[in-house]
Amino acid sequence: MTMPITEQPLTQNLNQERDIYQARVKAELDKLDARISEYRAKLDYAKADQQAQYHDLIDQLTTQRDAIAQRFEELQKAGDSAWADLQAGFDRAWTDVNTAFQNAAQQFDRF
């Protein structure tokens, strides 16, 4: 039995929106990875007394990046009924991670 025509576009639209959202998040996670790599490269040029501080900061960012990636995996596995709730939670967590990376950028741009 096929679904009524009115329901098919909604399901297709939801799936398309999810695919677009997931592709966008994957691209942003790749950017976070690139920034962490950049910060690691800058670590070699930091003054000796700053290296420990920057190393700790990189570790914190890596931990936050890994945590948001884990939440993203959970979001990808979510069914349609849980998607909206998980997406809202993910978006809030993403804002926190993004803020942490912005603050880190300011510290790394100083040298």
C-alpha positions in Angstrom: 0.0 0.0 0.0 1.4 3.4 -0.9 1.1 6.5 1.2 -1.2 9.3 0.3 0.4 11.8 -2.0 0.2 14.6 0.7 2.4 12.6 3.0 5.1 11.6 0.6 6.5 15.2 0.0 6.6 15.8 3.7 8.7 12.7 4.3 10.9 13.4 1.4 11.2 17.0 2.5 12.1 15.9 6.1 14.7 13.5 4.8 16.2 16.1 2.5 16.3 18.7 5.3 18.1 16.1 7.5 20.6 15.3 4.8 21.4 19.0 4.3 21.7 19.6 8.0 24.0 16.6 8.4 26.2 17.6 5.5 26.5 21.1 7.0 27.4 19.7 10.4 30.0 17.3 8.9 31.6 20.3 7.1 31.7 22.3 10.3 33.3 19.3 12.2 35.9 19.2 9.5 36.6 22.9 10.1 37.0 22.3 13.8 39.5 19.5 13.0 41.4 21.9 10.8 41.5 24.6 13.5 42.8 22.1 16.0 45.5 21.1 13.6 46.4 24.7 13.1 46.5 25.3 16.8 48.8 22.3 17.2 51.1 23.8 14.6 51.2 27.1 16.4 52.0 25.4 19.6 55.5 24.7 18.3 56.1 28.4 18.0 54.7 29.5 21.4 57.0 30.6 24.1 58.0 27.9 26.5 55.9 29.3 29.4 52.8 29.4 27.1 53.2 26.0 25.6 51.6 24.2 28.6 48.7 26.6 28.7 48.1 26.2 24.9 48.5 22.5 25.1 45.8 22.3 27.8 43.5 24.5 25.7 44.0 22.3 22.6 43.2 19.2 24.8 40.0 20.9 26.0 39.0 21.8 22.4 39.7 18.3 21.3 37.5 16.9 24.1 34.7 19.3 23.2 35.0 18.4 19.5 34.8 14.7 20.3 31.8 15.2 22.5 29.9 17.2 19.9 30.8 14.5 17.3 29.3 11.9 19.6 26.1 13.9 19.9 26.0 14.2 16.2 26.3 10.4 15.8 23.3 10.1 18.2 21.4 12.7 16.1 22.1 10.8 12.9 20.7 7.6 14.4 17.5 9.3 15.7 14.2 8.4 14.3 11.8 11.1 12.9 10.0 11.4 16.2 13.1 12.2 18.2 14.9 14.2 15.5 13.5 17.7 16.4 14.3 17.3 20.2 17.8 16.0 19.6 18.5 18.6 17.0 17.5 21.4 19.4 19.8 19.9 22.0 22.6 19.5 19.5 22.2 23.1 18.3 22.6 24.3 21.9 25.7 22.2 22.4 27.1 23.4 19.1 26.7 27.0 20.2 28.8 26.2 23.3 31.5 24.5 21.3 31.6 27.3 18.7 32.0 29.8 21.5 34.9 27.8 23.0 36.6 27.7 19.6 36.1 31.5 19.1 37.7 32.2 22.5 40.6 29.9 21.7 41.1 31.6 18.4 41.5 34.9 20.3 44.2 33.4 22.5 46.1 31.7 19.7 45.9 34.9 17.5 47.9 36.8 20.2 51.2 35.2 19.3 
